Amino acid sequence: MAKRFLGFLLLGLMCMTPAFGQDIPDTPDPDDVILPEPGQDIPRERRAQTGFKFLSVSPDARAAGMGDAYTAMKLASTAMFYNPASMAYFDRKIHVAAGQIKWIADIDYNMGSVAFSTNLGVFGLSMVSVDYGDFERTVRADTDLGFLDVGTYSPSAWAFGLGYAKAITDRFSVGGNVRIAKQSLGAGPISLQGTTPVTKDFSEKSTIVDFGVLYWTGYKSLTFALNTRNFSSEKQYSEESFELPLTFRMGLSMDFTDFTSLDKEAHSILVSIDTERPRDFSEVVKIGVDYTIMKTLSLRAGYVTPSDEQGISLGVGFGRDLGSMDLRVDYAYTDFGVFDKVNRLTIQAGF
């Protein structure tokens, strides 16, 4: 039964492999051009048409070090940023995490999460905030606002969430997350009343729902997971409406020491694979590896394909069980091609 289920999972993953774009000739043959019939819709792909993109940034250094292939990993409070169902199995009463991300273009992220284990399940709180820095305002010279000293503006964003996870059995769990998110692009002059500028605050707030399931297949340590993130209604800053970065994920994870004679108390080789379908990009595959020795030192690597600029990710972590408290510090480095390198640092503690 376990082998049959594993076959179905692998088949599902193969069905979600990425679709790569085809090269279009610079000078196509006119005979090869097929024009649409009158009234027929022209097929098109929607790229880069979502807002609140800060919700797509991975805040946890351990996850980032594994290329964000994290959907099927058993986690604690940081599960609310990936798959809330995986929060159901953490073995402490309380877990807290805090971290910072040095993102591209000098953008700073701060994150925090806390989870509480009760007889009714696991409850959690999460937050993420973004500091985009200061920007010089621009006004077209041929408008009636061209003479104004418009100064600078400081965009910002934040999201606060309430999560819940419940282990239905020792092999199957479900979880959900409800978040309130807001992104502000700042206020600026849009017209004049006499000589007084009229300003408008360009900000939007949204209620977001996430949902996930986690299933241990029973075949060695193989775990399977599904997750939907950023489900919300459309929003609108001014004239054009936009959608949030809705994402569907399916993942597998397994400790490959199951196939070796290594002592599991001394070694762990976690391999995780995610297939992801974002609303505004092609399907992607994420692969991550986490090797931990003596439950103390962890070395990680991850890769995402296809990707425009994001390259390989590397990470390192150090953790210790101090009896009444688990303490862990994780760092991740991600190459972003022509952009700045991304550095993440996360501190976690369980009590």
Secondary structure, DSSP 4 states (H G I P E B T S, - for coil): -HHHHHHHHHHHHHHT---PPPP--SS--GGG--PPPTTPPPP----S-BS-GGGGS---HHHHHTTT--TTS--SGGGGGT-GGGGGG--SSEEEEEEEEE-GGG-EEEEEEEEEEETTEEEEEEEEEEE---EE----TTSTTTTS---EE--EEEEEEEEEEEESSSSEEEEEEEEEEEEEEEEEEEEEETTEEEEEEEEEEEEEEEEEEEEE-SSTT-EEEEEEEEE---EESSSSEEB---EEEEEEEEEGGGGS---TTTEEEEEEEEEEEETTS--EEEEEEEEEETTTEEEEEEEEES-SS---EEEEEEEEE-SS-EEEEEEEEE--TTS--EEEEEEEEE-
